[in-house]
Amino acid sequence: MIGTQLSLYFGVGLYVSANSGKGAWGTGAIKMISEMLRRELPGLRGFSEDNLKKMRTFSEFWSQFINCSPTASEMSLENLQQEIECDQFSLAKWSPMASEINRDEFLGISFSHHMEILHKTKNIEEVLFCIHEAVVHQWDKYTL
């Protein structure tokens, strides 16, 4: 379940990053998308404006280590659903730079854990250390 959620958030984050980064969207687009999702899918949780921004941060950091096909800039709204349903984190998609990443540990913590770690670390070594420690010690996100 966590892996599916991380893959979904990664895919959404790539889409948001590609479109907000290249200026395709104007100011307030992320807020508008969040409101639209909540209106069209009542009860849907996790897609607030803040969470969409967190998804963008998450995907921008990890996309350095994970090969994505097609590239985020080639994604459109029509194929977004197809992109986020696939396993973004299958080993075949990871770049050679990702050899130091323990995939099981990466997938063993929640999105909230990942965001706490990304906000409190400066480089990949610190990120990987914190992920490892969170898994080994079964830390909740508040302990991080």
Contact map, one row per residue, 1 for C-alpha under 8 A:
111110000000000000000000000000000000000000000000000000000000000000000000000000000000000000000000000000000000000000000000000000000000000000000000
111111000000000000000000000000000000000000000000000000000000000000000000000000000000000000000000000000000011111000000000000000000000000000000000
111111100000000000000000000000000000000000000000000000000000000000000000000000000000000010000000000000000011000000000000000000000000000000000000
111111110000000000000000000000000000000000000000000000000000000000000000000000000000001000000000000000000000000000000000000000000000000000000000
111111111000000000000000000000000000000000000000000000000000000000000000000000000000000000000000000000000000001000000000000000000000000000000000
011111111100000000000000000000000000000000000000000000000000000000000000000000000000000000000000000000000010011000000000000000000000000000000000
001111111110000000000000000000000000000000000000000000000000000000000000000000000001111110000000000000000000000000000000000000000000000000000000
000111111111000000000000000000000000000000000000000000000000000000000000000000000001100000000000000000000000000000000000000000000000000000000000
000011111111100000000000000000000000000000000000000000100010000000000000000000000001000000000000000000000000000000000000000000000000000000000000
000001111111110000000000000000000000000000000000000000110110000000000000000000000001000100000000000000000000000000000000000000000000000000000000
000000111111111000000000000000000000000000000000000000000010000000000000000000010011000100000000000000000000000000000000000000000000000000000000
000000011111111100000000000000000000000000000000000100110000000000000000000000010001000000000000000000000000000000000000000000000000000000000000
000000001111111110000000000000000000000000000000000111111111000000000000000000000000000000000000000000000000000000000000000000000000000000000000
000000000111111111000000000000000000000000000000000000110011000000000001000000000000000000000000000000000000000000000000000000000000000000000000
000000000011111111100000000000000000000000000000000000000000000000000001101100010000000000000000000000000000000000000000000000000000000000000000
000000000001111111111000000001000000000000000000000110010000000000000000000000000000000000000000000000000000000000000000000000000000000000000000
000000000000111111111000000000000000000000000000000000010011000000000001000000000000000000000000000000000000000000000000000000000000000000000000
000000000000011111111100000000000000000000000000000000000000000000000001100000000000000000000000000000000000000000000000000000000000000000000000
000000000000001111111111100000000000000000000000000000000000000000000000100000000000000000000000000000000000000000000000000000000000000000000000
000000000000000111111111110000000000000000000000000000000000000000000000000000000000000000000000000000000000000000000000000000000000000000000000
000000000000000111111111000000000000000000000000000000000000000000000000000000000000000000000000000000000000000000000000000000000000000000000000
000000000000000001111111000000000000000000000000000000000000000000000000000000000000000000000000000000000000000000000000000000000000000000000000
000000000000000000111111110000000000000000000000000000000000000000000000000000000000000000000000000000000000000000000000000000000000000000000000
000000000000000000111111110000000000000000000000000000000000000000000000000000000000000000000000000000000000000000000000000000000000000000000000
000000000000000000110011111010000000000000000000000000000000000000000000000000000000000000000000000000000000000000000000000000000000000000000000
000000000000000000010011111110000000000000000000000000000000000000000000000000000000000000000000000000000000000000000000000000000000000000000000
000000000000000000000000111111000000000000000000000000000000000000000000000000000000000000000000000000000000000000000000000000000000000000000000
000000000000000000000000011111110000000000000000000000000000000000000000000000000000000000000000000000000000000000000000000000000000000000000000
000000000000000000000000111111111000000000000000000000000000000000000000000000000000000000000000000000000000000000000000000000000000000000000000
000000000000000100000000001111111100000000000000100110000000000000000000000000000000000000000000000000000000000000000000000000000000000000000000
000000000000000000000000000111111110000000000001100000000000000000000000000000000000000000000000000000000000000000000000000000000000000000000000
000000000000000000000000000111111111000000000000000000000000000000000000000000000000000000000000000000000000000000000000000000000000000000000000
000000000000000000000000000011111111100000000000100000000000000000000000000000000000000000000000000000000000000000000000000000000000000000000000
000000000000000000000000000001111111110000000011100100000000000000000000000000000000000000000000000000000000000000000000000000000000000000000000
000000000000000000000000000000111111111000000001000000000000000000000000000000000000000000000000000000000000000000000000000000000000000000000000
000000000000000000000000000000011111111100000000000000000000000000000000000000000000000000000000000000000000000000000000000000000000000000000000
000000000000000000000000000000001111111111010010000000000000000000000000000000000000000000000000000000000000000000000000000000000000000000000000
000000000000000000000000000000000111111111111010000000000000000000000000000000000000000000000000000000000000000000000000000000000000000000000000
000000000000000000000000000000000011111111000000000000000000000000000000000000000000000000000000000000000000000000000000000000000000000000000000
000000000000000000000000000000000001111111000000000000000000000000000000000000000000000000000000000000000000000000000000000000000000000000000000
000000000000000000000000000000000000111111110000000000000000000000000000000000000000000000000000000000000000000000000000000000000000000000000000
000000000000000000000000000000000000111111110000000000000000000000000000000000000000000000000000000000000000000000000000000000000000000000000000
000000000000000000000000000000000000010011111000000000000000000000000000000000000000000000000000000000000000000000000000000000000000000000000000
000000000000000000000000000000000000110011111110000000000000000000000000000000000000000000000000000000000000000000000000000000000000000000000000
000000000000000000000000000000000000010000111111000000000000000000000000000000000000000000000000000000000000000000000000000000000000000000000000
000000000000000000000000000000000000000000011111001000000000000000000000000000000000000000000000000000000000000000000000000000000000000000000000
000000000000000000000000000000000100110000011111111100000000000000000000000000000000000000000000000000000000000000000000000000000000000000000000
000000000000000000000000000000100110000000001111111100000000000000000000000000000000000000000000000000000000000000000000000000000000000000000000
000000000000000000000000000001101100000000000011111110000000000000000000000000000000000000000000000000000000000000000000000000000000000000000000
000000000000000000000000000000000000000000000011111111000000000000000000000000000000000000000000000000000000000000000000000000000000000000000000
000000000000000000000000000000000000000000000111111111100000000000000000000000000000000000000000000000000000000000000000000000000000000000000000
000000000001100100000000000001000100000000000011111111110000000000000000000000000000000000000000000000000000000000000000000000000000000000000000
000000000000100100000000000001000000000000000000111111111000000000000000000000000000000000000000000000000000000000000000000000000000000000000000
000000000000100000000000000000000000000000000000011111111100000000000000000000000000000000000000000000000000000000100000000000000000000000000000
000000001101110000000000000000000000000000000000001111111110000000000000000000000000000000000000000000000000000000000000000000000000000000000000
000000000101110110000000000000000000000000000000000111111111000000000000000000000000000000000000000000000000000000000000000000000000000000000000
000000000000100000000000000000000000000000000000000011111111100000000000000000000000000000000000000000000000000000000000000000000000000000000000
000000000100100000000000000000000000000000000000000001111111110000000000000000000000000000000000000000000000000001100100000000000000000000000000
000000001110110010000000000000000000000000000000000000111111111000000000000000000000000000000000000000000000000000000000000000000000000000000000
000000000000110010000000000000000000000000000000000000011111111100000000000000000000000000000000000000000000000000000000000000000000000000000000
000000000000000000000000000000000000000000000000000000001111111100000000000000000000000000000000000000000000000000000000000000000000000000000000
000000000000000000000000000000000000000000000000000000000111111111000000000000000000000000000000000000000000000000000000000000000000000000000000
000000000000000000000000000000000000000000000000000000000011111111110000000000000000000000000000000000000000000000000000000000000000000000000000
000000000000000000000000000000000000000000000000000000000001111111100000000000000000000000000000000000000000000000000000000000000000000000000000
000000000000000000000000000000000000000000000000000000000000011111100000000000000000000000000111110000000000000000000000000000000000000000000000
000000000000000000000000000000000000000000000000000000000000011111110000000000000000000110001110010000000000000000000000000000000000000000000000
000000000000000000000000000000000000000000000000000000000000001111111000000000000000000000001110000000000000000000000000000000000000000000000000
000000000000000000000000000000000000000000000000000000000000001001111111000000000000000100001000000000000000000000000000000000000000000000000000
000000000000000000000000000000000000000000000000000000000000000000111111000000000000000000000000000000000000000000000000000000000000000000000000
000000000000000000000000000000000000000000000000000000000000000000011111011000000000000000000000000000000000000000000000000000000000000000000000
000000000000000000000000000000000000000000000000000000000000000000011111111000000000000000000000000000000000000000000000000000000000000000000000
000000000000011011000000000000000000000000000000000000000000000000011111111000000000000000000000000000000000000000000000000000000000000000000000
000000000000001001100000000000000000000000000000000000000000000000000011111000000000000000000000000000000000000000000000000000000000000000000000
000000000000000000000000000000000000000000000000000000000000000000000111111100000000000000000000000000000000000000000000000000000000000000000000
000000000000001000000000000000000000000000000000000000000000000000000111111110110000000000000000000000000000000000000000000000000000000000000000
000000000000001000000000000000000000000000000000000000000000000000000000011111110000000000000000000000000000000000000000000000000000000000000000
000000000000000000000000000000000000000000000000000000000000000000000000001111111000000000000000000000000000000000000000000000000000000000000000
000000000000000000000000000000000000000000000000000000000000000000000000000111111000000000000000000000000000000000000000000000000000000000000000
000000000000000000000000000000000000000000000000000000000000000000000000001111111110000000000000000000000000000000000000000000000000000000000000
000000000011001000000000000000000000000000000000000000000000000000000000001111111111000000000000000000000000000000000000000000000000000000000000
000000000000000000000000000000000000000000000000000000000000000000000000000011111111100000000000000000000000000000000000000000000000000000000000
000000000000000000000000000000000000000000000000000000000000000000000000000000111111110000000000000000000000000000000000000000000000000000000000
000000000010000000000000000000000000000000000000000000000000000000000000000000111111110000000000000000000000000000000000000000000000000000000000
000000111111000000000000000000000000000000000000000000000000000000000000000000011111111100000000000000000000000000000000000000000000000000000000
000000110000000000000000000000000000000000000000000000000000000000000000000000001111111000000000000000000000000000000000000000000000000000000000
000000100000000000000000000000000000000000000000000000000000000000000000000000000111111100000000000000000000000000000000000000000000000000000000
000100100000000000000000000000000000000000000000000000000000000000000000000000000001111111000000000000000000000000000000000000000000000000000000
000000100110000000000000000000000000000000000000000000000000000001010000000000000001011111001000000000000000000000000000000000000000000000000000
001000100000000000000000000000000000000000000000000000000000000001000000000000000000001111101100000000000000000000000000000000000000000000000000
000000000000000000000000000000000000000000000000000000000000000000000000000000000000001111111100000000000000000000000000000000000000000000000000
000000000000000000000000000000000000000000000000000000000000000000000000000000000000000011111100000000100000000000000000000000000000000000000000
000000000000000000000000000000000000000000000000000000000000000000000000000000000000000001111100000000000000000000000000000000000000000000000000
000000000000000000000000000000000000000000000000000000000000000001110000000000000000000111111110000000000000000000000000000000000000000000000000
000000000000000000000000000000000000000000000000000000000000000011100000000000000000000011111111110000000000000000000000000000000000000000000000
000000000000000000000000000000000000000000000000000000000000000011100000000000000000000000001111111000000000000000000000000000000000000000000000
000000000000000000000000000000000000000000000000000000000000000010000000000000000000000000000111111000000000000000000000000000000000000000000000
000000000000000000000000000000000000000000000000000000000000000010000000000000000000000000000111111100000000000000000000000000000000000000000000
000000000000000000000000000000000000000000000000000000000000000011000000000000000000000000000111111110000000000000000000000000000000000000000000
000000000000000000000000000000000000000000000000000000000000000000000000000000000000000000000011111111000000000000000000000000000000000000000000
000000000000000000000000000000000000000000000000000000000000000000000000000000000000000000000000111111000000000000000000000000000000000000000000
000000000000000000000000000000000000000000000000000000000000000000000000000000000000000000000000011111100100000000000000000000010000000000000000
000000000000000000000000000000000000000000000000000000000000000000000000000000000000000000000000001111111100000000000000000000000000000000000000
000000000000000000000000000000000000000000000000000000000000000000000000000000000000000000100000000011111110000000000000000000000000000000000000
000000000000000000000000000000000000000000000000000000000000000000000000000000000000000000000000000001111111000000000000000000000000000000000000
000000000000000000000000000000000000000000000000000000000000000000000000000000000000000000000000000001111111100000000000000000000011001000000000
000000000000000000000000000000000000000000000000000000000000000000000000000000000000000000000000000011111111100000000000000000000010000000000000
011001000000000000000000000000000000000000000000000000000000000000000000000000000000000000000000000000111111110000000000000000000000000000000000
011000000000000000000000000000000000000000000000000000000000000000000000000000000000000000000000000000011111110000000000000000000000001000000000
010000000000000000000000000000000000000000000000000000000000000000000000000000000000000000000000000000001111111011000000000000000010011000000000
010001000000000000000000000000000000000000000000000000000000000000000000000000000000000000000000000000000011111111000000000000000000000000000000
010011000000000000000000000000000000000000000000000000000000000000000000000000000000000000000000000000000000111111100000000000000000000000000000
000000000000000000000000000000000000000000000000000000000000000000000000000000000000000000000000000000000000011111110000000000000000000000001000
000000000000000000000000000000000000000000000000000000000000000000000000000000000000000000000000000000000000111111111000000000000000000000011001
000000000000000000000000000000000000000000000000000000000100000000000000000000000000000000000000000000000000111111111100000000000010000000000000
000000000000000000000000000000000000000000000000000001000100000000000000000000000000000000000000000000000000001111111110000000000000000000000000
000000000000000000000000000000000000000000000000000000000000000000000000000000000000000000000000000000000000000111111111000000000000000000001001
000000000000000000000000000000000000000000000000000000000000000000000000000000000000000000000000000000000000000011111111100000100110000000000001
000000000000000000000000000000000000000000000000000000000100000000000000000000000000000000000000000000000000000001111111110000100000000000000000
000000000000000000000000000000000000000000000000000000000000000000000000000000000000000000000000000000000000000000111111100000000000000000000000
000000000000000000000000000000000000000000000000000000000000000000000000000000000000000000000000000000000000000000011111110000000000000000000000
000000000000000000000000000000000000000000000000000000000000000000000000000000000000000000000000000000000000000000001111111001100000000000000000
000000000000000000000000000000000000000000000000000000000000000000000000000000000000000000000000000000000000000000000101111101100000000000000000
000000000000000000000000000000000000000000000000000000000000000000000000000000000000000000000000000000000000000000000000111111100000000000000000
000000000000000000000000000000000000000000000000000000000000000000000000000000000000000000000000000000000000000000000000011111110000000000000000
000000000000000000000000000000000000000000000000000000000000000000000000000000000000000000000000000000000000000000000000001111111000000000000000
000000000000000000000000000000000000000000000000000000000000000000000000000000000000000000000000000000000000000000000000111111111100000000000000
000000000000000000000000000000000000000000000000000000000000000000000000000000000000000000000000000000000000000000001100111111111110000000000000
000000000000000000000000000000000000000000000000000000000000000000000000000000000000000000000000000010000000000000000000000111111111000000000000
000000000000000000000000000000000000000000000000000000000000000000000000000000000000000000000000000000000000000000000000000011111111100000000000
000000000000000000000000000000000000000000000000000000000000000000000000000000000000000000000000000000000000000000001000000001111111110000000001
000000000000000000000000000000000000000000000000000000000000000000000000000000000000000000000000000000001100100001001000000000111111111000000000
000000000000000000000000000000000000000000000000000000000000000000000000000000000000000000000000000000001000000000000000000000011111111100000000
000000000000000000000000000000000000000000000000000000000000000000000000000000000000000000000000000000000000000000000000000000001111111111100000
000000000000000000000000000000000000000000000000000000000000000000000000000000000000000000000000000000000000100000000000000000000111111111110001
000000000000000000000000000000000000000000000000000000000000000000000000000000000000000000000000000000001001100000000000000000000011111111100000
000000000000000000000000000000000000000000000000000000000000000000000000000000000000000000000000000000000000000000000000000000000001111111000000
000000000000000000000000000000000000000000000000000000000000000000000000000000000000000000000000000000000000000000000000000000000000111111100000
000000000000000000000000000000000000000000000000000000000000000000000000000000000000000000000000000000000000000000000000000000000000111111110000
000000000000000000000000000000000000000000000000000000000000000000000000000000000000000000000000000000000000000000000000000000000000111011111111
000000000000000000000000000000000000000000000000000000000000000000000000000000000000000000000000000000000000000010000000000000000000010001111111
000000000000000000000000000000000000000000000000000000000000000000000000000000000000000000000000000000000000000110010000000000000000000000111111
000000000000000000000000000000000000000000000000000000000000000000000000000000000000000000000000000000000000000000000000000000000000000000111111
000000000000000000000000000000000000000000000000000000000000000000000000000000000000000000000000000000000000000000000000000000000000000000111111
000000000000000000000000000000000000000000000000000000000000000000000000000000000000000000000000000000000000000010011000000000000100010000111111
